[in-house]
Amino acid sequence: MSGKIFYYTKYGNSALFAESLSEKKEISTVELAVAKKRKGRIGFMMSGYESVRRKKIELINNPWDQVADEKTIYLIFPIWAGNIAPAMRAFILGADFEGKEIIGISLQADPNAGAKIDEEFKTIIRDSNGTVKALYKFHGAGPGDVQDKSYYDKLATQID
Ligand SMILES: Cc1cc2nc3c(=O)[nH]c(=O)nc-3n(C[C@H](O)[C@H](O)[C@H](O)COP(=O)(O)O)c2cc1C
């Protein structure tokens, strides 16, 4: 199998999903890290605001370096305030996905959240020269909660 998983997580659910998928596909993972971590209640509100406003945020450790040789790219990320979490948007917009197939996987608290991300996901992947192969949307956990790994093992079996 070839491909690579890039994920962003705040509470750990996307990390567990990445681990489950990495085991199933036998491919490696890269965690996106932000320069400024937001903490506590104020941080939660700031994060929601940044997400609604699609604020540009800074990533560290140059994750784009690890995109080059892969044909299939999996992107796992939470939905924040109805939008793609800013760290994942920053990663996508900074990437060159020329010749690559992109599979998005979003996690959210509300099973109906993220209904409007399809259009934006397609647009920003296209802006980064990639092709969307699929976008999966799953219920993750409520803010601050983390599901058991077995939950994500099961979901991972649904990913082509
Ligand atoms: C700032 C912030 C905003 C959020 N906004 C939403 C939302 O609009 N709708 C929703 O269903 N879940 C929302 N959530 C919940 C997360 O999407 C959910 O808990 C997800 O499973 C977290 O993934 P993680 O553990 O990888 O960080 C929000 C969480 C945070 C931190």
The ligand as an SDF file (V2000), in Angstrom:
LIG
                    3D

 31 33  0  0  0  0  0  0  0  0999 V2000
  -13.2070   25.2230   18.6320 C   0  0  0  0  0  0  0  0  0  0  0  0
  -14.0850   24.0430   18.3870 C   0  0  0  0  0  0  0  0  0  0  0  0
  -15.2370   24.1840   17.6210 C   0  0  0  0  0  0  0  0  0  0  0  0
  -16.0650   23.0730   17.3490 C   0  0  0  0  0  0  0  0  0  0  0  0
  -17.1490   23.2400   16.5560 N   0  0  0  0  0  0  0  0  0  0  0  0
  -17.9420   22.1680   16.2610 C   0  0  0  0  0  0  0  0  0  0  0  0
  -19.0800   22.3100   15.3930 C   0  0  0  0  0  0  0  0  0  0  0  0
  -19.3600   23.3780   14.8640 O   0  0  0  0  0  0  0  0  0  0  0  0
  -19.8600   21.2190   15.1680 N   0  0  0  0  0  0  0  0  0  0  0  0
  -19.5760   20.0110   15.7160 C   0  0  0  0  0  0  0  0  0  0  0  0
  -20.3060   19.0780   15.4660 O   0  0  0  0  0  0  0  0  0  0  0  0
  -18.4830   19.8330   16.5070 N   0  0  0  0  0  0  0  0  0  0  0  0
  -17.6740   20.8820   16.7940 C   0  0  0  0  0  0  0  0  0  0  0  0
  -16.5720   20.7220   17.6110 N   0  0  0  0  0  0  0  0  0  0  0  0
  -16.3030   19.3890   18.1680 C   0  0  0  0  0  0  0  0  0  0  0  0
  -15.2340   18.6150   17.4200 C   0  0  0  0  0  0  0  0  0  0  0  0
  -15.4190   18.6410   16.0250 O   0  0  0  0  0  0  0  0  0  0  0  0
  -15.2590   17.1380   17.8600 C   0  0  0  0  0  0  0  0  0  0  0  0
  -15.1650   17.1100   19.2540 O   0  0  0  0  0  0  0  0  0  0  0  0
  -14.1480   16.3070   17.2310 C   0  0  0  0  0  0  0  0  0  0  0  0
  -14.4180   14.9490   17.4810 O   0  0  0  0  0  0  0  0  0  0  0  0
  -12.8030   16.6650   17.8390 C   0  0  0  0  0  0  0  0  0  0  0  0
  -11.7600   16.0140   17.1630 O   0  0  0  0  0  0  0  0  0  0  0  0
  -10.3090   15.9170   17.8410 P   0  0  0  0  0  0  0  0  0  0  0  0
  -10.4480   15.0750   19.0790 O   0  0  0  0  0  0  0  0  0  0  0  0
   -9.4550   15.2700   16.8120 O   0  0  0  0  0  0  0  0  0  0  0  0
   -9.8240   17.2980   18.1800 O   0  0  0  0  0  0  0  0  0  0  0  0
  -15.7340   21.8040   17.8800 C   0  0  0  0  0  0  0  0  0  0  0  0
  -14.5610   21.6740   18.6620 C   0  0  0  0  0  0  0  0  0  0  0  0
  -13.7350   22.7580   18.8890 C   0  0  0  0  0  0  0  0  0  0  0  0
  -12.4710   22.5960   19.6980 C   0  0  0  0  0  0  0  0  0  0  0  0
  1  2  1  0
  2  3  1  0
  2 30  2  0
  3  4  2  0
  4  5  1  0
  4 28  1  0
  5  6  2  0
  6  7  1  0
  6 13  1  0
  7  8  2  0
  7  9  1  0
  9 10  1  0
 10 11  2  0
 10 12  1  0
 12 13  2  0
 13 14  1  0
 14 15  1  0
 14 28  1  0
 15 16  1  0
 16 17  1  0
 16 18  1  0
 18 19  1  0
 18 20  1  0
 20 21  1  0
 20 22  1  0
 22 23  1  0
 23 24  1  0
 24 25  2  0
 24 26  1  0
 24 27  1  0
 28 29  2  0
 29 30  1  0
 30 31  1  0
M  END
$$$$
